[in-house]
Amino acid sequence: MSIENEIPSPCVGICAPDENDICMGCLRTTDEITRWWDMNNDEKRRLLEVLKTRQR
């Protein structure tokens, strides 16, 4: 049985939410940042895809 490696946090050390509650460093909402450690890897992958669209 193989244990999947943990997906690292997208945090870049710039924790500064804007007026829309989106962190200017990692592009996550405060809620997404808080929930990150409770997410499984599939949830984290989905969120990382969402962050790609926010970056555009």
mmCIF file as Biopython writes it, N, C-alpha, C and O atoms, coordinates in Angstrom:
data_model
#
loop_
_atom_site.group_PDB
_atom_site.id
_atom_site.type_symbol
_atom_site.label_atom_id
_atom_site.label_alt_id
_atom_site.label_comp_id
_atom_site.label_asym_id
_atom_site.label_entity_id
_atom_site.label_seq_id
_atom_site.pdbx_PDB_ins_code
_atom_site.Cartn_x
_atom_site.Cartn_y
_atom_site.Cartn_z
_atom_site.occupancy
_atom_site.B_iso_or_equiv
_atom_site.auth_seq_id
_atom_site.auth_asym_id
_atom_site.pdbx_PDB_model_num
ATOM 1   N N  . MET A ? 1  ? 0.853   -1.181 0.000   1.0 0.0 1  A 1 
ATOM 2   C CA . MET A ? 1  ? 0.000   0.000  0.000   1.0 0.0 1  A 1 
ATOM 3   C C  . MET A ? 1  ? 0.890   1.232  0.000   1.0 0.0 1  A 1 
ATOM 4   O O  . MET A ? 1  ? 1.811   1.342  0.809   1.0 0.0 1  A 1 
ATOM 5   N N  . SER A ? 2  ? 0.614   2.148  -0.902  1.0 0.0 2  A 1 
ATOM 6   C CA . SER A ? 2  ? 1.409   3.372  -1.062  1.0 0.0 2  A 1 
ATOM 7   C C  . SER A ? 2  ? 0.677   4.564  -0.447  1.0 0.0 2  A 1 
ATOM 8   O O  . SER A ? 2  ? -0.514  4.771  -0.679  1.0 0.0 2  A 1 
ATOM 9   N N  . ILE A ? 3  ? 1.407   5.330  0.329   1.0 0.0 3  A 1 
ATOM 10  C CA . ILE A ? 3  ? 0.829   6.546  0.908   1.0 0.0 3  A 1 
ATOM 11  C C  . ILE A ? 3  ? 1.235   7.719  0.031   1.0 0.0 3  A 1 
ATOM 12  O O  . ILE A ? 3  ? 2.416   7.942  -0.235  1.0 0.0 3  A 1 
ATOM 13  N N  . GLU A ? 4  ? 0.230   8.462  -0.410  1.0 0.0 4  A 1 
ATOM 14  C CA . GLU A ? 4  ? 0.474   9.605  -1.287  1.0 0.0 4  A 1 
ATOM 15  C C  . GLU A ? 4  ? 1.183   10.716 -0.535  1.0 0.0 4  A 1 
ATOM 16  O O  . GLU A ? 4  ? 0.847   11.000 0.615   1.0 0.0 4  A 1 
ATOM 17  N N  . ASN A ? 5  ? 2.155   11.345 -1.169  1.0 0.0 5  A 1 
ATOM 18  C CA . ASN A ? 5  ? 2.867   12.473 -0.558  1.0 0.0 5  A 1 
ATOM 19  C C  . ASN A ? 5  ? 1.940   13.653 -0.369  1.0 0.0 5  A 1 
ATOM 20  O O  . ASN A ? 5  ? 1.049   13.905 -1.180  1.0 0.0 5  A 1 
ATOM 21  N N  . GLU A ? 6  ? 2.164   14.363 0.704   1.0 0.0 6  A 1 
ATOM 22  C CA . GLU A ? 6  ? 1.381   15.557 1.007   1.0 0.0 6  A 1 
ATOM 23  C C  . GLU A ? 6  ? 1.711   16.659 -0.003  1.0 0.0 6  A 1 
ATOM 24  O O  . GLU A ? 6  ? 2.878   16.887 -0.321  1.0 0.0 6  A 1 
ATOM 25  N N  . ILE A ? 7  ? 0.688   17.332 -0.498  1.0 0.0 7  A 1 
ATOM 26  C CA . ILE A ? 7  ? 0.888   18.448 -1.422  1.0 0.0 7  A 1 
ATOM 27  C C  . ILE A ? 7  ? 1.278   19.669 -0.602  1.0 0.0 7  A 1 
ATOM 28  O O  . ILE A ? 7  ? 0.571   20.020 0.343   1.0 0.0 7  A 1 
ATOM 29  N N  . PRO A ? 8  ? 2.387   20.327 -0.940  1.0 0.0 8  A 1 
ATOM 30  C CA . PRO A ? 8  ? 2.826   21.482 -0.155  1.0 0.0 8  A 1 
ATOM 31  C C  . PRO A ? 8  ? 1.890   22.679 -0.306  1.0 0.0 8  A 1 
ATOM 32  O O  . PRO A ? 8  ? 1.237   22.855 -1.334  1.0 0.0 8  A 1 
ATOM 33  N N  . SER A ? 9  ? 1.845   23.474 0.720   1.0 0.0 9  A 1 
ATOM 34  C CA . SER A ? 9  ? 1.033   24.691 0.720   1.0 0.0 9  A 1 
ATOM 35  C C  . SER A ? 9  ? 1.544   25.658 -0.340  1.0 0.0 9  A 1 
ATOM 36  O O  . SER A ? 9  ? 2.752   25.756 -0.556  1.0 0.0 9  A 1 
ATOM 37  N N  . PRO A ? 10 ? 0.635   26.375 -1.006  1.0 0.0 10 A 1 
ATOM 38  C CA . PRO A ? 10 ? 1.055   27.374 -1.990  1.0 0.0 10 A 1 
ATOM 39  C C  . PRO A ? 10 ? 1.504   28.693 -1.354  1.0 0.0 10 A 1 
ATOM 40  O O  . PRO A ? 10 ? 1.795   29.656 -2.064  1.0 0.0 10 A 1 
ATOM 41  N N  . CYS A ? 11 ? 1.560   28.739 -0.034  1.0 0.0 11 A 1 
ATOM 42  C CA . CYS A ? 11 ? 1.961   29.962 0.665   1.0 0.0 11 A 1 
ATOM 43  C C  . CYS A ? 11 ? 3.347   30.414 0.217   1.0 0.0 11 A 1 
ATOM 44  O O  . CYS A ? 11 ? 4.270   29.608 0.107   1.0 0.0 11 A 1 
ATOM 45  N N  . VAL A ? 12 ? 3.480   31.718 -0.040  1.0 0.0 12 A 1 
ATOM 46  C CA . VAL A ? 12 ? 4.769   32.286 -0.424  1.0 0.0 12 A 1 
ATOM 47  C C  . VAL A ? 12 ? 5.289   33.262 0.634   1.0 0.0 12 A 1 
ATOM 48  O O  . VAL A ? 12 ? 6.251   33.993 0.399   1.0 0.0 12 A 1 
ATOM 49  N N  . GLY A ? 13 ? 4.641   33.261 1.797   1.0 0.0 13 A 1 
ATOM 50  C CA . GLY A ? 13 ? 5.110   34.094 2.899   1.0 0.0 13 A 1 
ATOM 51  C C  . GLY A ? 13 ? 4.677   35.548 2.824   1.0 0.0 13 A 1 
ATOM 52  O O  . GLY A ? 13 ? 5.189   36.382 3.571   1.0 0.0 13 A 1 
ATOM 53  N N  . ILE A ? 14 ? 3.747   35.866 1.941   1.0 0.0 14 A 1 
ATOM 54  C CA . ILE A ? 14 ? 3.208   37.228 1.834   1.0 0.0 14 A 1 
ATOM 55  C C  . ILE A ? 14 ? 1.734   37.149 2.206   1.0 0.0 14 A 1 
ATOM 56  O O  . ILE A ? 14 ? 0.877   37.008 1.333   1.0 0.0 14 A 1 
ATOM 57  N N  . CYS A ? 15 ? 1.441   37.238 3.477   1.0 0.0 15 A 1 
ATOM 58  C CA . CYS A ? 15 ? 0.061   37.079 3.956   1.0 0.0 15 A 1 
ATOM 59  C C  . CYS A ? 15 ? -0.603  38.448 4.037   1.0 0.0 15 A 1 
ATOM 60  O O  . CYS A ? 15 ? -0.541  39.125 5.063   1.0 0.0 15 A 1 
ATOM 61  N N  . ALA A ? 16 ? -1.235  38.841 2.944   1.0 0.0 16 A 1 
ATOM 62  C CA . ALA A ? 16 ? -1.849  40.160 2.875   1.0 0.0 16 A 1 
ATOM 63  C C  . ALA A ? 16 ? -3.151  40.086 2.095   1.0 0.0 16 A 1 
ATOM 64  O O  . ALA A ? 16 ? -3.152  40.259 0.876   1.0 0.0 16 A 1 
ATOM 65  N N  . PRO A ? 17 ? -4.272  39.830 2.790   1.0 0.0 17 A 1 
ATOM 66  C CA . PRO A ? 17 ? -5.544  39.771 2.083   1.0 0.0 17 A 1 
ATOM 67  C C  . PRO A ? 17 ? -5.951  41.139 1.528   1.0 0.0 17 A 1 
ATOM 68  O O  . PRO A ? 17 ? -5.766  42.167 2.179   1.0 0.0 17 A 1 
ATOM 69  N N  . ASP A ? 18 ? -6.505  41.130 0.321   1.0 0.0 18 A 1 
ATOM 70  C CA . ASP A ? 18 ? -6.981  42.380 -0.274  1.0 0.0 18 A 1 
ATOM 71  C C  . ASP A ? 18 ? -8.416  42.652 0.171   1.0 0.0 18 A 1 
ATOM 72  O O  . ASP A ? 18 ? -8.926  41.965 1.057   1.0 0.0 18 A 1 
ATOM 73  N N  . GLU A ? 19 ? -9.067  43.636 -0.427  1.0 0.0 19 A 1 
ATOM 74  C CA . GLU A ? 19 ? -10.421 44.016 -0.039  1.0 0.0 19 A 1 
ATOM 75  C C  . GLU A ? 19 ? -11.448 42.931 -0.361  1.0 0.0 19 A 1 
ATOM 76  O O  . GLU A ? 19 ? -12.570 42.974 0.144   1.0 0.0 19 A 1 
ATOM 77  N N  . ASN A ? 20 ? -11.072 41.954 -1.201  1.0 0.0 20 A 1 
ATOM 78  C CA . ASN A ? 20 ? -11.959 40.836 -1.540  1.0 0.0 20 A 1 
ATOM 79  C C  . ASN A ? 20 ? -11.613 39.573 -0.754  1.0 0.0 20 A 1 
ATOM 80  O O  . ASN A ? 20 ? -12.111 38.493 -1.070  1.0 0.0 20 A 1 
ATOM 81  N N  . ASP A ? 21 ? -10.763 39.700 0.267   1.0 0.0 21 A 1 
ATOM 82  C CA . ASP A ? 21 ? -10.335 38.586 1.110   1.0 0.0 21 A 1 
ATOM 83  C C  . ASP A ? 21 ? -9.503  37.564 0.341   1.0 0.0 21 A 1 
ATOM 84  O O  . ASP A ? 21 ? -9.507  36.381 0.681   1.0 0.0 21 A 1 
ATOM 85  N N  . ILE A ? 22 ? -8.790  38.011 -0.694  1.0 0.0 22 A 1 
ATOM 86  C CA . ILE A ? 22 ? -7.888  37.149 -1.454  1.0 0.0 22 A 1 
ATOM 87  C C  . ILE A ? 22 ? -6.465  37.539 -1.079  1.0 0.0 22 A 1 
ATOM 88  O O  . ILE A ? 22 ? -6.076  38.701 -1.201  1.0 0.0 22 A 1 
ATOM 89  N N  . CYS A ? 23 ? -5.696  36.563 -0.626  1.0 0.0 23 A 1 
ATOM 90  C CA . CYS A ? 23 ? -4.306  36.833 -0.246  1.0 0.0 23 A 1 
ATOM 91  C C  . CYS A ? 23 ? -3.511  37.246 -1.480  1.0 0.0 23 A 1 
ATOM 92  O O  . CYS A ? 23 ? -3.549  36.568 -2.507  1.0 0.0 23 A 1 
ATOM 93  N N  . MET A ? 24 ? -2.800  38.348 -1.375  1.0 0.0 24 A 1 
ATOM 94  C CA . MET A ? 24 ? -2.020  38.841 -2.510  1.0 0.0 24 A 1 
ATOM 95  C C  . MET A ? 24 ? -0.787  37.975 -2.766  1.0 0.0 24 A 1 
ATOM 96  O O  . MET A ? 24 ? -0.170  38.086 -3.826  1.0 0.0 24 A 1 
ATOM 97  N N  . GLY A ? 25 ? -0.420  37.118 -1.819  1.0 0.0 25 A 1 
ATOM 98  C CA . GLY A ? 25 ? 0.721   36.228 -2.003  1.0 0.0 25 A 1 
ATOM 99  C C  . GLY A ? 25 ? 0.345   34.924 -2.697  1.0 0.0 25 A 1 
ATOM 100 O O  . GLY A ? 25 ? 0.908   34.585 -3.737  1.0 0.0 25 A 1 
ATOM 101 N N  . CYS A ? 26 ? -0.607  34.195 -2.120  1.0 0.0 26 A 1 
ATOM 102 C CA . CYS A ? 26 ? -0.937  32.860 -2.641  1.0 0.0 26 A 1 
ATOM 103 C C  . CYS A ? 26 ? -2.268  32.799 -3.377  1.0 0.0 26 A 1 
ATOM 104 O O  . CYS A ? 26 ? -2.595  31.772 -3.972  1.0 0.0 26 A 1 
ATOM 105 N N  . LEU A ? 27 ? -3.034  33.868 -3.347  1.0 0.0 27 A 1 
ATOM 106 C CA . LEU A ? 27 ? -4.318  33.986 -4.044  1.0 0.0 27 A 1 
ATOM 107 C C  . LEU A ? 27 ? -5.449  33.172 -3.420  1.0 0.0 27 A 1 
ATOM 108 O O  . LEU A ? 27 ? -6.505  33.006 -4.031  1.0 0.0 27 A 1 
ATOM 109 N N  . ARG A ? 28 ? -5.231  32.659 -2.197  1.0 0.0 28 A 1 
ATOM 110 C CA . ARG A ? 28 ? -6.298  31.933 -1.511  1.0 0.0 28 A 1 
ATOM 111 C C  . ARG A ? 28 ? -7.100  32.894 -0.641  1.0 0.0 28 A 1 
ATOM 112 O O  . ARG A ? 28 ? -6.599  33.935 -0.215  1.0 0.0 28 A 1 
ATOM 113 N N  . THR A ? 29 ? -8.366  32.523 -0.381  1.0 0.0 29 A 1 
ATOM 114 C CA . THR A ? 29 ? -9.158  33.275 0.577   1.0 0.0 29 A 1 
ATOM 115 C C  . THR A ? 29 ? -8.704  32.888 1.984   1.0 0.0 29 A 1 
ATOM 116 O O  . THR A ? 29 ? -8.021  31.880 2.167   1.0 0.0 29 A 1 
ATOM 117 N N  . THR A ? 30 ? -9.084  33.686 2.963   1.0 0.0 30 A 1 
ATOM 118 C CA . THR A ? 30 ? -8.742  33.359 4.344   1.0 0.0 30 A 1 
ATOM 119 C C  . THR A ? 30 ? -9.304  31.994 4.718   1.0 0.0 30 A 1 
ATOM 120 O O  . THR A ? 30 ? -8.641  31.219 5.408   1.0 0.0 30 A 1 
ATOM 121 N N  . ASP A ? 31 ? -10.511 31.695 4.274   1.0 0.0 31 A 1 
ATOM 122 C CA . ASP A ? 31 ? -11.125 30.398 4.555   1.0 0.0 31 A 1 
ATOM 123 C C  . ASP A ? 31 ? -10.330 29.259 3.922   1.0 0.0 31 A 1 
ATOM 124 O O  . ASP A ? 31 ? -10.120 28.228 4.560   1.0 0.0 31 A 1 
ATOM 125 N N  . GLU A ? 32 ? -9.890  29.429 2.689   1.0 0.0 32 A 1 
ATOM 126 C CA . GLU A ? 32 ? -9.106  28.395 2.015   1.0 0.0 32 A 1 
ATOM 127 C C  . GLU A ? 32 ? -7.769  28.170 2.712   1.0 0.0 32 A 1 
ATOM 128 O O  . GLU A ? 32 ? -7.299  27.037 2.816   1.0 0.0 32 A 1 
ATOM 129 N N  . ILE A ? 33 ? -7.164  29.244 3.185   1.0 0.0 33 A 1 
ATOM 130 C CA . ILE A ? 33 ? -5.902  29.131 3.923   1.0 0.0 33 A 1 
ATOM 131 C C  . ILE A ? 33 ? -6.123  28.329 5.204   1.0 0.0 33 A 1 
ATOM 132 O O  . ILE A ? 33 ? -5.336  27.442 5.534   1.0 0.0 33 A 1 
ATOM 133 N N  . THR A ? 34 ? -7.194  28.646 5.917   1.0 0.0 34 A 1 
ATOM 134 C CA . THR A ? 34 ? -7.501  27.969 7.174   1.0 0.0 34 A 1 
ATOM 135 C C  . THR A ? 34 ? -7.803  26.491 6.955   1.0 0.0 34 A 1 
ATOM 136 O O  . THR A ? 34 ? -7.370  25.647 7.739   1.0 0.0 34 A 1 
ATOM 137 N N  . ARG A ? 35 ? -8.540  26.172 5.898   1.0 0.0 35 A 1 
ATOM 138 C CA . ARG A ? 35 ? -8.947  24.794 5.643   1.0 0.0 35 A 1 
ATOM 139 C C  . ARG A ? 35 ? -7.861  23.927 5.009   1.0 0.0 35 A 1 
ATOM 140 O O  . ARG A ? 35 ? -7.997  22.703 4.994   1.0 0.0 35 A 1 
ATOM 141 N N  . TRP A ? 36 ? -6.790  24.520 4.487   1.0 0.0 36 A 1 
ATOM 142 C CA . TRP A ? 36 ? -5.764  23.790 3.733   1.0 0.0 36 A 1 
ATOM 143 C C  . TRP A ? 36 ? -5.306  22.512 4.434   1.0 0.0 36 A 1 
ATOM 144 O O  . TRP A ? 36 ? -5.251  21.453 3.811   1.0 0.0 36 A 1 
ATOM 145 N N  . TRP A ? 37 ? -4.982  22.600 5.706   1.0 0.0 37 A 1 
ATOM 146 C CA . TRP A ? 37 ? -4.400  21.456 6.431   1.0 0.0 37 A 1 
ATOM 147 C C  . TRP A ? 37 ? -5.414  20.350 6.686   1.0 0.0 37 A 1 
ATOM 148 O O  . TRP A ? 37 ? -5.018  19.230 7.010   1.0 0.0 37 A 1 
ATOM 149 N N  . ASP A ? 38 ? -6.696  20.623 6.553   1.0 0.0 38 A 1 
ATOM 150 C CA . ASP A ? 38 ? -7.731  19.602 6.717   1.0 0.0 38 A 1 
ATOM 151 C C  . ASP A ? 38 ? -8.168  19.002 5.381   1.0 0.0 38 A 1 
ATOM 152 O O  . ASP A ? 38 ? -8.941  18.044 5.356   1.0 0.0 38 A 1 
ATOM 153 N N  . MET A ? 39 ? -7.680  19.558 4.272   1.0 0.0 39 A 1 
ATOM 154 C CA . MET A ? 39 ? -8.058  19.059 2.947   1.0 0.0 39 A 1 
ATOM 155 C C  . MET A ? 39 ? -7.266  17.805 2.602   1.0 0.0 39 A 1 
ATOM 156 O O  . MET A ? 39 ? -6.114  17.648 3.007   1.0 0.0 39 A 1 
ATOM 157 N N  . ASN A ? 40 ? -7.909  16.909 1.840   1.0 0.0 40 A 1 
ATOM 158 C CA . ASN A ? 40 ? -7.142  15.784 1.305   1.0 0.0 40 A 1 
ATOM 159 C C  . ASN A ? 40 ? -6.454  16.248 0.016   1.0 0.0 40 A 1 
ATOM 160 O O  . ASN A ? 40 ? -6.707  17.355 -0.460  1.0 0.0 40 A 1 
ATOM 161 N N  . ASN A ? 41 ? -5.588  15.405 -0.544  1.0 0.0 41 A 1 
ATOM 162 C CA . ASN A ? 41 ? -4.820  15.830 -1.716  1.0 0.0 41 A 1 
ATOM 163 C C  . ASN A ? 41 ? -5.689  16.142 -2.926  1.0 0.0 41 A 1 
ATOM 164 O O  . ASN A ? 41 ? -5.349  17.032 -3.706  1.0 0.0 41 A 1 
ATOM 165 N N  . ASP A ? 42 ? -6.802  15.435 -3.105  1.0 0.0 42 A 1 
ATOM 166 C CA . ASP A ? 42 ? -7.698  15.747 -4.224  1.0 0.0 42 A 1 
ATOM 167 C C  . ASP A ? 42 ? -8.289  17.148 -4.078  1.0 0.0 42 A 1 
ATOM 168 O O  . ASP A ? 42 ? -8.371  17.897 -5.052  1.0 0.0 42 A 1 
ATOM 169 N N  . GLU A ? 43 ? -8.696  17.497 -2.866  1.0 0.0 43 A 1 
ATOM 170 C CA . GLU A ? 43 ? -9.234  18.845 -2.610  1.0 0.0 43 A 1 
ATOM 171 C C  . GLU A ? 43 ? -8.167  19.902 -2.831  1.0 0.0 43 A 1 
ATOM 172 O O  . GLU A ? 43 ? -8.448  20.973 -3.370  1.0 0.0 43 A 1 
ATOM 173 N N  . LYS A ? 44 ? -6.954  19.607 -2.420  1.0 0.0 44 A 1 
ATOM 174 C CA . LYS A ? 44 ? -5.852  20.558 -2.613  1.0 0.0 44 A 1 
ATOM 175 C C  . LYS A ? 44 ? -5.567  20.756 -4.099  1.0 0.0 44 A 1 
ATOM 176 O O  . LYS A ? 44 ? -5.339  21.881 -4.545  1.0 0.0 44 A 1 
ATOM 177 N N  . ARG A ? 45 ? -5.580  19.676 -4.859  1.0 0.0 45 A 1 
ATOM 178 C CA . ARG A ? 45 ? -5.352  19.798 -6.311  1.0 0.0 45 A 1 
ATOM 179 C C  . ARG A ? 45 ? -6.433  20.653 -6.970  1.0 0.0 45 A 1 
ATOM 180 O O  . ARG A ? 45 ? -6.137  21.492 -7.821  1.0 0.0 45 A 1 
ATOM 181 N N  . ARG A ? 46 ? -7.688  20.435 -6.572  1.0 0.0 46 A 1 
ATOM 182 C CA . ARG A ? 46 ? -8.784  21.239 -7.133  1.0 0.0 46 A 1 
ATOM 183 C C  . ARG A ? 46 ? -8.595  22.720 -6.791  1.0 0.0 46 A 1 
ATOM 184 O O  . ARG A ? 46 ? -8.790  23.588 -7.641  1.0 0.0 46 A 1 
ATOM 185 N N  . LEU A ? 47 ? -8.217  22.999 -5.550  1.0 0.0 47 A 1 
ATOM 186 C CA . LEU A ? 47 ? -7.993  24.391 -5.155  1.0 0.0 47 A 1 
ATOM 187 C C  . LEU A ? 47 ? -6.829  24.991 -5.939  1.0 0.0 47 A 1 
ATOM 188 O O  . LEU A ? 47 ? -6.905  26.149 -6.350  1.0 0.0 47 A 1 
ATOM 189 N N  . LEU A ? 48 ? -5.767  24.241 -6.153  1.0 0.0 48 A 1 
ATOM 190 C CA . LEU A ? 48 ? -4.636  24.757 -6.928  1.0 0.0 48 A 1 
ATOM 191 C C  . LEU A ? 48 ? -5.059  25.111 -8.354  1.0 0.0 48 A 1 
ATOM 192 O O  . LEU A ? 48 ? -4.546  26.070 -8.930  1.0 0.0 48 A 1 
ATOM 193 N N  . GLU A ? 49 ? -5.984  24.349 -8.924  1.0 0.0 49 A 1 
ATOM 194 C CA . GLU A ? 49 ? -6.519  24.692 -10.247 1.0 0.0 49 A 1 
ATOM 195 C C  . GLU A ? 49 ? -7.313  25.998 -10.193 1.0 0.0 49 A 1 
ATOM 196 O O  . GLU A ? 49 ? -7.213  26.822 -11.102 1.0 0.0 49 A 1 
ATOM 197 N N  . VAL A ? 50 ? -8.091  26.189 -9.143  1.0 0.0 50 A 1 
ATOM 198 C CA . VAL A ? 50 ? -8.843  27.431 -8.956  1.0 0.0 50 A 1 
ATOM 199 C C  . VAL A ? 50 ? -7.866  28.610 -8.856  1.0 0.0 50 A 1 
ATOM 200 O O  . VAL A ? 50 ? -8.108  29.674 -9.426  1.0 0.0 50 A 1 
ATOM 201 N N  . LEU A ? 51 ? -6.773  28.411 -8.134  1.0 0.0 51 A 1 
ATOM 202 C CA . LEU A ? 51 ? -5.792  29.491 -7.967  1.0 0.0 51 A 1 
ATOM 203 C C  . LEU A ? 51 ? -5.175  29.886 -9.311  1.0 0.0 51 A 1 
ATOM 204 O O  . LEU A ? 51 ? -4.869  31.058 -9.530  1.0 0.0 51 A 1 
ATOM 205 N N  . LYS A ? 52 ? -4.993  28.924 -10.203 1.0 0.0 52 A 1 
ATOM 206 C CA . LYS A ? 52 ? -4.460  29.238 -11.528 1.0 0.0 52 A 1 
ATOM 207 C C  . LYS A ? 52 ? -5.397  30.198 -12.271 1.0 0.0 52 A 1 
ATOM 208 O O  . LYS A ? 52 ? -4.933  31.114 -12.950 1.0 0.0 52 A 1 
ATOM 209 N N  . THR A ? 53 ? -6.708  29.991 -12.144 1.0 0.0 53 A 1 
ATOM 210 C CA . THR A ? 53 ? -7.653  30.872 -12.831 1.0 0.0 53 A 1 
ATOM 211 C C  . THR A ? 53 ? -7.690  32.252 -12.162 1.0 0.0 53 A 1 
ATOM 212 O O  . THR A ? 53 ? -7.879  33.261 -12.841 1.0 0.0 53 A 1 
ATOM 213 N N  . ARG A ? 54 ? -7.514  32.300 -10.858 1.0 0.0 54 A 1 
ATOM 214 C CA . ARG A ? 54 ? -7.475  33.593 -10.169 1.0 0.0 54 A 1 
ATOM 215 C C  . ARG A ? 54 ? -6.256  34.403 -10.568 1.0 0.0 54 A 1 
ATOM 216 O O  . ARG A ? 54 ? -6.281  35.634 -10.561 1.0 0.0 54 A 1 
ATOM 217 N N  . GLN A ? 55 ? -5.196  33.704 -10.913 1.0 0.0 55 A 1 
ATOM 218 C CA . GLN A ? 55 ? -3.944  34.375 -11.266 1.0 0.0 55 A 1 
ATOM 219 C C  . GLN A ? 55 ? -4.065  35.136 -12.590 1.0 0.0 55 A 1 
ATOM 220 O O  . GLN A ? 55 ? -3.337  36.100 -12.826 1.0 0.0 55 A 1 
ATOM 221 N N  . ARG A ? 56 ? -4.975  34.704 -13.440 1.0 0.0 56 A 1 
ATOM 222 C CA . ARG A ? 56 ? -5.121  35.326 -14.769 1.0 0.0 56 A 1 
ATOM 223 C C  . ARG A ? 56 ? -5.788  36.655 -14.723 1.0 0.0 56 A 1 
ATOM 224 O O  . ARG A ? 56 ? -5.975  37.288 -15.762 1.0 0.0 56 A 1 
#
